[in-house]
């Protein structure tokens, strides 16, 4: 039996042990906060041999050199000769250092040469600047002489990959001009109406009478190539929908300021633009039938065909379920379909719309998800028929890099090409217009970026994963074959800091078939014997996918993990860059946010890693992530216990029109109200912390305050940070600290030691 003195001695011993062994401290300590705050700086600059910036020696050949940065400011200079497949030192560093030392009288280290740029005469000489002078080194003798300073070009021949926008391509005949090509006609707008002047006779004619401030003709004139027709655009103004902001604490005065801005929301009347066609020989309007584009969300990319016989436009119907290219006969105003794209759910017009007009061959290249995957199609522009599907398979085109009309080739980005790899990894490809000779230029198991040689015969390919440092390879463009590995990232000094490698984790989603991908982050002092609350960093916007794929020595989620948590990021169903079926889950269903998949993913991870405590799960996010994180406590409060939501678009009727109608549909239906965090606020479980900036011009801050109002009416406890002058993604360093403190307090159960 313990005596009172023995018990007291035991307590004192335990206290002393705890004070001298930080490893058994509770999570959320001051030391944890210090590590979290210093994590970015402590991991910065610790990865080496991870980058190749090719300096192409001349425009004709493909030889290049690059500098390898090494620890302690050391470096190597490498010469690459692609045609020979060699990677060798550019010069003898010791001999160069000795020569420069003798010539300059300065101390020179062979692995710390005092320059980073060279002008190279291959096999002959080097020129560089050092110690305030210019130098020329003869490579055959290593003799050195003083010369004029080397001027570094504004941009070297490092031909970086050109990211295709994935958006529409205009072609040759889509430019606006106030004068006809033959210089006979000049168009103008007066009092919202169209006037045309004959520049030969100086006679001016008013072509329209019905223009007004609300329904006006614009100065967007498109003369036909033969100068016989004029297309003018007439626009009905969008409705006025002003959002008001009270800036409570302006910097230049004591009193608050009232601000307002135009901000369309779902269901509002959008501006609608229609083409009007005029015969310049008779100066009469040719009525255009609008039945094929009668209810536009956007009507745009207006263009004449080269022979002036037809005018085309791209029409995106309100509701984003119909997208068309419509042709208008220049003599009759009759309309016909060139391309008709329809979907029972949505067409991702904002991120997956691409059209390229091929004038010389009267063809079109079109991007579509009609077969369930995002692919390219070749159309006969005259008949509107599909000549062939260019790309095909259970993978997706992610963007167009280049169209070579002469060789009839498309260079593009794709993902999902390799079944054994993460389907989000970007690869680079080339294919002929007829779908033949599909060539994958990149192979490594990771996500890629490339740079071309000046003549595009070779690529410098860099690929990485969250759990693998960058690998840099030189590959042939002809067949994608490997020429030589250039560099492989060195993480040894990063790992020495205690850095924990993020873990890729995959398991099945709600259907039991589809793989769901995510990443697990652990703290640097991770101890598998401890129990760790789990926090999900969420962004589930259907416009993209958001789990990191490429390597970084620092992710913001890692800093949160330092406080004593396991952090996870997951792309559930309803997000983009997979199949159309995967994406369709979001249709009229943003409240879903992929939660059924996310919860199953965490449960599967917990089976593998019992130290993940799923009785203490938190979640945070901003904007769409703010909407989802609050939704987690309203609809899935038995699983999620704590949420921090920043600048959330909590009700899709309150947020910007283009994003919300894209996924939630039009007209506005009851599902908008049913999935609103305002409507569901009374179902709140757990601890909720809302943050919003009073000057958020991205998401109306009233969206958050309407949730606040509903929570008050439902007598629910919650926390709120309202930031004077704050914009979208508010709070800055203060908001970040408050977010961390909230999870420490409510998931770890200790008072934060952040100060």
TAPEUR-V180029 format. One record per run of one state. SS is the DSSP state (@ for helix, = for strand, . for the rest). FROM is the first residue (numbers start at 1). TO is the last residue. If there is no record, write none. Layout:
BEGIN
((SS & FROM & TO) (SS & FROM & TO))
END
This chain:
BEGIN
((. & 1 & 3) (@ & 4 & 20) (. & 21 & 21) (@ & 22 & 24) (. & 25 & 29) (@ & 30 & 43) (. & 44 & 47) (= & 48 & 48) (. & 49 & 54) (= & 55 & 56) (. & 57 & 63) (= & 64 & 69) (. & 70 & 70) (@ & 71 & 73) (. & 74 & 74) (= & 75 & 81) (. & 82 & 85) (= & 86 & 89) (. & 90 & 92) (@ & 93 & 104) (. & 105 & 108) (= & 109 & 109) (. & 110 & 111) (= & 112 & 112) (. & 113 & 118) (= & 119 & 121) (. & 122 & 124) (= & 125 & 130) (. & 131 & 132) (= & 133 & 138) (. & 139 & 143) (= & 144 & 147) (. & 148 & 158) (= & 159 & 160) (. & 161 & 178) (= & 179 & 179) (. & 180 & 184) (= & 185 & 190) (. & 191 & 192) (= & 193 & 198) (. & 199 & 202) (= & 203 & 206) (. & 207 & 214) (= & 215 & 223) (. & 224 & 228) (= & 229 & 236) (. & 237 & 241) (= & 242 & 247) (. & 248 & 256) (= & 257 & 262) (. & 263 & 264) (= & 265 & 265) (. & 266 & 271) (= & 272 & 279) (. & 280 & 283) (= & 284 & 286) (. & 287 & 290) (@ & 291 & 293) (. & 294 & 295) (= & 296 & 304) (. & 305 & 309) (= & 310 & 317) (. & 318 & 321) (= & 322 & 329) (. & 330 & 334) (= & 335 & 342) (. & 343 & 354) (= & 355 & 358) (. & 359 & 362) (= & 363 & 368) (. & 369 & 374) (= & 375 & 380) (. & 381 & 384) (= & 385 & 389) (. & 390 & 395) (= & 396 & 404) (. & 405 & 408) (= & 409 & 415) (. & 416 & 425) (= & 426 & 432) (. & 433 & 438) (= & 439 & 440) (. & 441 & 446) (= & 447 & 452) (. & 453 & 457) (= & 458 & 465) (. & 466 & 467) (= & 468 & 476) (. & 477 & 481) (= & 482 & 488) (. & 489 & 489) (= & 490 & 490) (. & 491 & 491) (@ & 492 & 496) (. & 497 & 502) (= & 503 & 508) (. & 509 & 514) (= & 515 & 521) (. & 522 & 531) (= & 532 & 537) (. & 538 & 555) (@ & 556 & 561) (. & 562 & 564) (= & 565 & 571) (. & 572 & 579) (@ & 580 & 584) (. & 585 & 594) (@ & 595 & 608) (. & 609 & 611) (= & 612 & 622) (. & 623 & 623) (@ & 624 & 635) (. & 636 & 641) (= & 642 & 646) (. & 647 & 655) (= & 656 & 656) (@ & 657 & 664) (. & 665 & 669) (@ & 670 & 674) (. & 675 & 680) (@ & 681 & 683) (. & 684 & 686) (= & 687 & 693) (. & 694 & 701) (@ & 702 & 713) (. & 714 & 718) (= & 719 & 723) (. & 724 & 731) (@ & 732 & 748) (. & 749 & 755))
END
